[in-house]
Amino acid sequence: MSPELDRIVRAAAGRIIAALTARFRDLDLAEEGFADACEAAARTWPAGEVPADPAAWLYRVATRRALDAVRRRAVHGRLLPDESELEPACEPEWQDEDMLIPDERLRLIFVCCHPAIAPESRAALTLRLVCGLAARDIAASFLISEATLHQRLTRAKRKIGQAGIPFAVPVPAEWPERLEAVLSTLEVAYAKAHADAAGNTLQASFAGDILTLTEALAAMLPDPSEVLAFAALVRFAEARRPARVDRNGMMIPLSEQDPALWDRALIEAGDRYLHRLRNMEITGTRALQAALHGVWCARPSLANPPPWPTILALYDALLRERDDVIVRLNRAVALAEVAGPAIALAELDAIACPRLDLFQPWHAVRADLLNRLGRKAESRAAYARAIEMAEGEAEAAWLRGRMPAD
């Protein structure tokens, strides 16, 4: 598949699968129809020009392929649906600006996050359908095996069919009960987008989508406090993207980034969301995470050292709210600056997680701490593992530069 087709498919997948699912009431059929359309595009488009509206072309072809599949099922005893209801055409909802949820992908996320679906399956299902993430990437995000992930996806789809979950926009009264699952999904998706410092991958492109989705969520919810926190966090993090890679394509860690290169408009937008949140006197995990990013973005220049004690105190507060691998890992980075690398390494090695070896950042942080303690051989091994698992070349290049010599 060409890079141009990759880009088109990535941008259109969630919207098209959402429309197909609403029409055929079958997630597997929607995915299969869309996959067939993508294969047809890969064969057809290189021989001529890309259609004026590639998404509409993919939707029409996917609908025809799905209808063909329904007809084949009818041969085995199923009733053939009314063709007039399945005639390939743009979904009316696509053009209705008065819909309560203003983004097709966001609608599909709300559907996937129905409370009848197991919590551990909601995010995985959404990341697969809406974000188009590969199974291996989703499994790595949750520190589970691909086999376990496939089981979760299968169970989620089966549950949708068995429970008769409607493929429709939930009424506003149902939004709050699904919001936590929606935000958790967007957090995982953004983590994958943020991991590519250079922003060269298709996954990185989802960062811009999340800026749009969080703005829509904050505007439509009656109590947007959790959304405000996440919206602020994403804007602070994306504001730093221009300074995350040097001219040679090497990643620059946050503590060494030049604040003069950060996007001030995004920082100001994040500050506005954070200000609204503080006016509500809301505390909690996402509020603390947003505050952490706000502290970093308040740093005026490289001449001002990072406020490590403040950062560590915020991580201590966050750990009391949510004790997990990512919080402990980030806290260890701050702890090394305040109390020294030996204490930080001891806490890092005390983390209990059966699949920690699959978590690339753990190897990267541990490699640095070992190096600072003079344990060069162990550090080189940890760096090698981190480089092997790096999401992008920018991060791999930085890690190679930090690896101690033999």
C-alpha positions in Angstrom: 0.0 0.0 0.0 1.4 3.4 -1.0 2.1 6.1 1.6 -0.7 8.2 0.0 -3.2 5.4 0.3 -2.1 4.7 3.9 -2.8 8.3 4.7 -6.3 8.3 3.1 -7.2 5.0 4.8 -6.0 6.2 8.2 -8.1 9.3 7.9 -11.2 7.7 6.6 -11.3 4.3 8.5 -13.1 5.3 11.6 -15.8 7.3 9.8 -16.4 4.6 7.2 -16.5 1.7 9.6 -18.9 3.6 11.8 -21.3 4.2 8.9 -21.0 0.6 7.7 -21.6 -0.7 11.2 -24.7 1.5 11.6 -26.0 0.2 8.3 -25.3 -3.5 8.6 -25.4 -3.9 12.4 -22.3 -6.1 12.2 -18.8 -5.1 13.2 -17.0 -7.9 11.5 -18.9 -7.3 8.3 -18.0 -3.6 8.4 -14.3 -4.3 8.9 -14.3 -6.9 6.2 -16.1 -4.6 3.7 -13.6 -1.8 4.4 -10.6 -4.1 4.1 -11.9 -5.3 0.7 -12.3 -1.7 -0.4 -8.8 -0.9 0.6 -7.5 -3.9 -1.4 -9.5 -2.7 -4.4 -8.0 0.8 -4.0 -4.5 -0.6 -3.8 -5.1 -2.4 -7.1 -6.9 0.4 -8.9 -5.5 3.7 -7.8 -1.9 3.2 -8.9 -3.1 2.7 -12.5 -4.9 6.0 -12.5 -5.7 9.1 -10.5 -6.9 9.1 -7.0 -10.7 9.8 -6.9 -11.7 13.4 -6.1 -13.4 12.1 -2.9 -11.4 9.0 -1.9 -13.3 8.4 1.3 -16.6 8.4 -0.6 -15.1 5.9 -3.1 -14.0 3.6 -0.3 -17.4 3.8 1.4 -19.3 3.0 -1.8 -17.0 0.0 -2.6 -17.0 -1.2 1.0 -20.8 -1.1 1.0 -21.1 -3.1 -2.2 -18.7 -5.7 -0.8 -20.6 -5.9 2.5 -23.9 -6.3 0.6 -22.3 -9.1 -1.5 -21.4 -10.8 1.7 -24.9 -10.4 3.0 -26.3 -12.0 -0.2 -23.9 -14.9 0.2 -25.2 -15.4 3.7 -28.7 -15.4 2.4 -27.9 -18.4 0.3 -27.3 -20.3 3.5 -30.7 -19.5 4.8 -30.6 -15.9 5.9 -33.2 -13.4 4.6 -31.9 -11.0 2.0 -32.2 -7.4 3.2 -34.1 -4.8 1.4 -31.7 -3.5 -1.3 -33.3 0.0 -1.2 -32.1 0.3 2.4 -28.5 -0.7 1.5 -28.0 1.2 -1.7 -24.5 2.6 -1.7 -24.7 6.3 -0.8 -23.3 8.7 1.7 -24.9 8.3 5.1 -27.3 11.2 5.8 -25.7 11.6 9.2 -22.4 12.5 7.7 -23.9 15.7 6.3 -26.1 16.6 9.3 -24.4 19.4 11.2 -27.1 19.3 14.0 -26.0 15.9 15.2 -25.3 15.9 19.0 -21.9 14.3 18.6 -20.0 16.3 15.9 -17.4 13.8 14.9 -18.0 10.3 13.3 -15.0 8.8 15.0 -16.2 10.1 18.4 -19.6 8.5 17.8 -18.0 5.1 17.1 -15.9 5.5 20.3 -19.0 6.0 22.3 -20.6 2.9 20.8 -17.5 0.8 21.5 -17.5 2.0 25.1 -21.0 0.7 25.9 -21.1 -0.4 29.5 -22.1 -3.9 28.5 -18.7 -4.5 27.0 -15.9 -5.5 29.5 -13.8 -2.4 30.5 -10.6 -4.1 29.5 -12.0 -4.6 26.0 -13.5 -1.2 25.3 -10.2 0.6 24.6 -8.8 -2.3 22.7 -11.8 -2.5 20.4 -11.8 1.3 19.8 -8.1 1.5 19.1 -8.5 -1.3 16.6 -11.6 0.1 14.8 -11.2 3.8 15.1 -7.5 4.4 15.3 -6.4 1.6 13.1 -3.6 0.5 15.4 -2.0 -2.8 14.7 -2.8 -5.7 17.2 0.9 -5.9 18.3 0.9 -2.1 19.2 -2.3 -2.3 21.1 -1.1 -5.4 23.0 2.1 -3.7 23.9 0.2 -0.6 25.2 -1.7 -2.9 27.7 1.3 -5.1 28.5 -0.5 -8.2 27.3 0.1 -10.8 24.6 -1.4 -10.5 21.1 -3.3 -13.7 21.8 -4.9 -12.2 24.8 -5.7 -9.1 22.8 -7.4 -11.1 20.1 -9.5 -12.9 22.7 -10.6 -9.5 24.1 -11.6 -8.2 20.7 -13.5 -11.4 19.9 -15.4 -11.3 23.2 -16.3 -7.6 22.7 -17.7 -8.2 19.2 -19.6 -11.2 20.4 -21.0 -9.2 23.3 -22.2 -6.5 21.0 -24.1 -9.1 19.0 -25.5 -11.0 21.9 -26.6 -8.0 23.9 -28.2 -6.3 21.0 -26.2 -3.1 21.6 -27.6 -0.5 19.1 -25.2 1.1 16.7 -26.5 4.5 17.4 -25.5 7.7 19.0 -26.2 7.5 22.7 -28.6 10.1 24.2 -26.9 12.7 26.4 -28.0 11.0 29.6 -25.8 8.0 28.7 -22.7 10.0 27.9 -21.3 10.2 31.5 -21.3 6.5 32.1 -19.2 5.9 29.0 -16.9 8.9 29.4 -14.2 7.2 31.5 -13.9 4.4 28.9 -13.8 7.0 26.1 -11.1 9.1 27.8 -9.0 6.0 28.7 -9.1 5.0 25.0 -8.0 8.4 23.9 -5.2 8.4 26.4 -3.8 5.1 25.0 -4.2 6.4 21.5 -2.4 9.6 22.4 0.4 7.8 24.1 1.0 5.9 20.9 0.9 9.1 18.9 3.3 10.9 21.3 5.8 8.1 21.3 7.0 9.1 17.9 9.0 12.2 18.6 9.5 13.1 15.0 5.9 12.6 14.1 6.6 10.6 11.0 4.3 7.6 11.6 0.6 7.2 10.9 0.1 6.7 14.6 1.6 10.2 15.3 -1.0 11.8 13.0 -3.7 10.8 15.5 -2.4 13.5 17.9 -4.1 16.2 15.8 -7.3 14.2 15.8 -7.3 14.0 19.6 -6.9 17.8 19.8 -10.2 18.0 17.8 -11.9 15.3 19.7 -11.2 16.7 23.1 -12.4 20.1 22.0 -15.7 18.6 20.9 -16.0 16.6 24.1 -15.4 19.7 26.3 -18.0 21.6 24.4 -20.8 19.0 24.5 -20.6 17.5 28.0 -22.6 19.0 30.9 -19.7 18.2 33.3 -16.5 18.3 31.3 -14.0 18.3 34.2 -12.2 15.1 33.3 -12.2 16.2 29.6 -10.7 19.6 30.5 -7.8 18.0 32.3 -7.1 15.6 29.4 -7.5 18.5 26.8 -5.0 20.6 28.7 -2.5 17.7 28.9 -2.7 17.0 25.2 -2.2 20.7 24.3 0.8 21.0 26.6 2.4 17.8 25.2 1.8 18.8 21.6 3.1 22.3 22.2 6.5 20.7 22.9 6.6 18.7 19.7 8.6 21.3 17.7 11.5 21.0 20.2 11.4 17.2 20.5 13.8 16.4 17.6 17.0 18.2 16.6 18.1 19.0 13.1 19.8 15.6 12.7 16.5 13.8 13.6 17.6 12.8 17.1 15.1 13.0 20.0 15.7 15.7 22.7 14.4 14.7 26.2 12.0 17.1 27.9 14.5 18.4 30.4 16.9 19.4 27.5 14.3 21.0 25.2 14.5 24.7 24.4 11.2 26.3 25.6 11.7 29.0 23.0 10.7 26.5 20.4 7.5 25.4 22.0 4.1 26.3 20.5 2.9 29.2 22.7 -0.6 29.2 21.2 -1.1 25.5 22.3 0.3 26.3 25.7 -2.1 29.2 26.1 -5.0 26.9 25.1 -3.8 24.3 27.6 -3.6 27.0 30.3 -7.2 28.1 29.5 -8.5 24.5 30.0 -6.5 24.1 33.2 -7.8 27.4 34.5 -11.4 26.3 33.9 -10.6 23.0 35.7 -9.1 24.9 38.7 -12.2 27.1 39.0 -14.2 23.9 39.5 -11.8 22.9 42.3 -11.4 19.4 40.7 -8.6 17.1 41.8 -7.7 13.6 40.7 -5.5 11.7 38.4 -6.1 13.6 35.1 -6.0 17.0 36.9 -2.6 16.1 38.5 -1.3 14.9 35.1 -2.4 18.2 33.5 -0.7 20.1 36.3 2.5 18.2 35.7 2.5 19.1 32.1 1.6 22.7 33.0 4.7 22.9 35.3 7.0 21.8 32.5 5.4 24.3 30.0 5.8 27.1 32.5 9.6 26.8 32.3 10.7 30.1 30.6 14.1 29.0 29.2 16.9 26.5 29.3 18.6 28.8 31.7 16.0 27.9 34.3 16.6 24.3 35.6 13.6 22.0 35.7 11.7 22.3 39.0 12.4 18.7 40.0 11.2 18.9 43.6 7.8 20.3 42.5 7.6 17.6 39.8 8.4 14.8 42.3 5.8 16.1 44.7 3.2 16.0 42.0 4.2 12.5 41.1 3.9 11.5 44.8 0.4 12.9 44.8 -0.4 11.1 41.5 0.9 7.8 42.9 -1.5 8.1 45.7 -4.3 8.4 43.2 -3.1 5.8 40.7 -0.4 3.3 41.4 0.7 1.9 38.1 3.9 1.2 36.0 3.8 4.5 34.1 3.4 6.7 37.1 6.2 4.8 39.0 8.5 5.0 36.0 8.1 8.8 35.5 8.4 9.3 39.2 11.7 7.4 39.2 13.1 9.9 36.7 12.3 12.8 39.0 13.4 10.9 42.1 16.8 10.4 40.5 17.3 14.1 40.2 16.2 14.8 43.7 17.5 11.8 45.7 20.0 10.3 43.3 20.1 7.4 40.8 20.7 4.6 43.4 17.4 5.3 45.2 15.6 5.7 41.9 16.9 2.4 40.5 15.9 0.5 43.7 12.4 1.8 43.3 12.3 1.0 39.6 13.5 -2.6 40.1 10.8 -3.0 42.8 8.0 -2.5 40.3 5.9 -5.6 40.2 4.6 -6.3 36.7 4.7 -9.7 34.9 5.3 -8.3 31.4 7.5 -5.3 32.4 10.2 -6.6 30.0 7.8 -5.6 27.1 7.6 -2.0 28.3 10.3 -0.1 26.3 10.4 3.1 28.5 11.3 0.9 31.5 14.4 -0.3 29.7 15.4 3.2 28.7 15.1 4.7 32.1 16.8 1.8 33.7 19.7 2.0 31.2 20.3 5.6 32.2 20.2 5.0 35.9 22.7 2.0 35.5 25.0 4.2 33.5 24.9 7.0 36.0 25.9 4.4 38.7 28.8 3.2 36.7 27.3 -0.3 35.9 28.3 0.0 32.2 27.8 -3.6 31.0 24.3 -3.8 32.5 23.5 -0.3 31.1 24.6 -1.3 27.6 22.3 -4.4 27.7 19.4 -2.3 28.9 20.1 0.3 26.2 20.2 -2.4 23.5 16.8 -3.7 24.6 15.4 -0.2 24.6 16.8 0.6 21.1 15.4 -2.6 19.8 11.9 -1.7 21.0 12.0 2.0 20.2 8.9 3.4 18.4 10.8 5.7 16.0 14.2 6.4 14.7 14.5 9.7 16.6 14.3 7.9 19.9 16.5 5.1 18.8 19.2 7.6 17.7 19.1 9.3 21.0 19.4 6.1 22.9 22.3 5.0 20.8 24.0 8.3 21.6 23.6 7.7 25.4 24.8 4.1 25.4 28.2 3.9 27.2 31.2 2.6 25.2 32.6 -0.8 25.8 
